[in-house]
């Protein structure tokens, strides 16, 4: 009997963990009875009642497992680590807030049985905030234009991964993994399944402008060279423009020695412009250096605090 793993990252999802586990178990009992399954909750140091509720769920069903992180290790590391701990013939990653439809699990499995090693859920429409949707769309199109690797638009990680690809993920040893980029870069032929992203069933979103910025910078520093190249090109451009302006001023001063007054305004404008440009690119280059530093240090993805229902082999 083939085994399907379902990985659910959680952080302060006390309203959702129990109904989500019940919905997933119902899908396997009603529509996928020919498969064995395991459900893995990986909790990123929740502060509410998420962990006690997960313990209760695990006590009632030995096929439901849990990994409790000792701290919050971020929105990328925890799901990635959970995928690497799965033991199924394929693994499905799904968020805990019901924005990813549980009803798509049988569709994913069907496409997997048809031979696809990766099945991606693609958000073609969404009930989220329209402004946020527009920002995401702009970001996906921008990163696609700038990246040397074709990125997958409106793909959040929700999908199915064959155990052969899970093995690839486990062997990467990347301390700052960006799953969406890794799937696009290293994944085999994939099947894309469109769906409408739902609103949160309960609770508040954990994403904010800072977390979105963090995701954007991780993808930029991992899959583009545009920041460094842009700094070089603009540096050359500004130097050329400054040289031409200086030469023009010098010529005008020689021609109209008594009447031409250069004044301080051009110098001040130039100083402020170049200063702000330098600060911008120092920060941008800093993002690349920070990414390199994190990879060189090679810290573990997460540190576990507790495991539930995992049998030692």
N, C-alpha and C positions, 0 to 999 in steps of 0.2 A: 504494500500500500504506500503510495506516495504521500509525502508529508509537506504541508505548506506552513510556513512561518509568517506571522503577522507582527510587525514591530510598531509599537506606539510610543513615541516620545511624549513625556508629560512634564508640565510645570504649572502648578496651581490649577489643576483641572478637576477639582472635587465634584463639580456638578456633572461631569461628562464621563468619567472613567467607568462607572458601573453600567449606565445605559449603552455605552459603546461596546463594552465587552459582551453584553447580552445580545446586541445587534449582530456582532461578528459571529458569535457562537450559533445564533439562529441561522445565519447565512450558511454556515458549514453543515448544520443539521438538516436544513431544508433543501439546499441547492447543491451542496458538495459533500454528500454523505460518503462518497467513495474515497475521500481523502482523510488522512490523519492531519492534525493541525497542532500548532502551538502558538500562543499569543504571548508576546514579550512586552511588558511595560518597562520602559527605561525612564526613570524619574530623575529630573535634573534639580534635585534639592528643593522640592516644593515646600512652601511655608504654610499651606493650608491643610486640609484633611485628606489630601490626595493619597498619601502613603498609607494611613490606616485603612482607607477604603480599598486600596490595591491589595493589602494584606488579607483583608476579608474576602476579596474576589479570588485570590490565589488559594485560600483555605477551602473554598467551595469547589474548586476545579483545578486538578493537578496539571492540566494542560496549559493553564495560564501561569506564566512566570513573571518574575520581576527582578530588575536590577536597580538598586538605589545608589545614585552617585553621592560621594561624600561632600561635594560642592556643586555649584552651578558652573558647568564647563562650556556653556555657550550653545547657541542654537544649531551649530553645525556639527560639533564633536559628538554630542550625545546621540543623535539619530544614527550617525555613521558608525559609532561604536556598537549600537544596538544591532545594526545590520550584520556586523561582523560576528556577533555572538549567536546568530540564528543557526539552526541545524537542519532546516527543511530543504527539500529538493528545489524549492524556490522561496523567495521571501518578499512579502508585500509591506511597504512602508506607508503608513497612513497617519494623519494627524489626529489629535485627540478631541478636537472641537466640533466634529461632524461637518466641517467644510468640505472634506473629501468624502464623497458618497460611498458608503459601505456596499451599496448595491452593485458597484462596479467590480467587486472582487471576482464573481463568477466569470465576467467578461475577460478580465485579466488572465484568469486561469485558462480559459478556452484558447486565447491567443498564444499563451505559453505552450499549451499542448499542440498547437499548430506549428510550433517550431521557433517562435520568437524567444530569444534569451532575455530581452528587456521589453516590458510593456509600460509605456509612460502615459499618465493621465495629463491631458493638456487642457488648461482652462480657456475655453473659447468664449465663454461669457461668465459674468460674476455678479453676485448680489452685494459685493462689498462697496465701500465708498467710491463714487465715480472719480473723484480726484486721485485717490490712491491707485485706482485701476489705470488711469491715464499716466501716472508717474511710472508705474511698473511697465506699461507698454513702451513708453519712451526709453526706459532703461534697457529693456530687452533688445529693442531695435538698435540702440546705440552700441551696446556691447557686441551685438552681432556684426555691426559694421567694422568695429575696431579690432575684434579678436581674430587671431589666426585660426582658431577652431570655431566651426559653426556651432553656435549655442542654440539651445532648445527654448523657444519662446513660450512663456507662461507655463513652464514646468517647474514645480516646487519640490520634486522628489517623490511625490505620490505615484506609486507604480509597483510593478513586479520585477524582481531580479532573479535570474536563474542562479543556482548555487555555484556555477562556474564563474559568474561575474562577482559573486560575493567573495569567492576565493581571490580574485584580482584585487578587490577592495582591501581584503585582509593583508595582502602582501605589499601594499603600497607604502605603508609606514609613513604616511603623511600626517604631521601633527596639526595641520590646519586644512582639513579636507573640505573641498567645495563640491558636494555630490553632483550638483547639476552640471558643472563643468567637466567632472570626471566621466559622467555618463556620456556626454557629448564627445569627449576626446577619446576615451578608451573603450566605450561600450560597443558591442557588436550591433548588427542590424536590429532596429527596434520597431515596435508597433506603437503608434500614437493613438490614444483613445480620447476623443473630445468629451468634455463634460462641463456643466455649469457649476461653478463654485457657489456653495450655499453660504448663508450667514451663519455665524456662530450659534450653536444651540443654546449655550449658556456661558457665563463668565466673560471676562474682558480679554481682548487680544493682547498678546505679549510683545507684539511687534510695535515699534515706534520709529521715529525718524532716525534715531541713532542706530538701531538694529538694521534698518534698511541701508543706511550709509555703510555700516560694517559689511553687509553682504555685497554692496556695490564695489567697495574698495578691495575686498577679497577676490572678486571676479576680475577686476581691473588688473591687480598686481599678479594674478595667477595666469591670466590668459591674454594680456595685451602688453605691448611695448609703447603704446601711444603716449603715455605720460612722459617718459624719458625722451622720446623722440620729439615731442611737442616742445619740451623745455629747450632742447638743442636748436630746433628750427626757429623758435621765437627769439632765442638768444642771438642767433645770427641775424635775424630780421631786425631786431631792435638795435643791434650794433650798427648795421648798415644804415638804418634810418637816422640814427644819432650822428653818424659820420657825415651823411649828406646834409643834415640840418646845420651841423657845425661848419661845414664847408660853405654853405649858402650864406650863413651869418658872417663868416670871415670875408667873403667876396663883397657882400653888401657894405660891410664896415670899411673896406678899402675904397670902394667907389664913392660912398656917401659918408666920409669920415666925420664931418661936423654935424650932419643931419640925422644919421641913423643911430638910434638909441636902442640897444638890445634889451636892456632892462633885466630884471630878475625873474619875471613871470615864466618865460620858457624854461629856465633852469629849474624852478620849483616844480612846474608841471612834470618835467622829465624825471626829476628825482622821485616824486611821489609815484609816478607810473612805474618806473623801474623797480622801486622799492617794493611796491605791492606785487609786482610780477615775480620778484625774487622770493618773497615770502610765500606766495602761492605754490611755486614749484619746489621750494624747500620742504613744504608740507607734503607735496605729492611724492617727491623722492623719498621722504621719510616713511611714507606708506610702504614703498617697495623695500626699504631697509628693514622696517619692522617685520614685514612678511618673511624676509630672508632670515632675520634674527630668530623668529619663532621656529623656523624649520631647522636651523642650525642647532638650537638648544634641544630640539627633538624631545619635548616633554610627552608623556603619555596622553592619549585622547581624553580619558577620564580616569578617576580613581574610584573604585567601587567601595561602597560602605556595607552593602548587604545584597545577597542573592536569595531568591525564594523559588522553590520547586525546580531548581537545576540539579540534576543527578550527576554525581562525579563519575567520570569514565577513566 
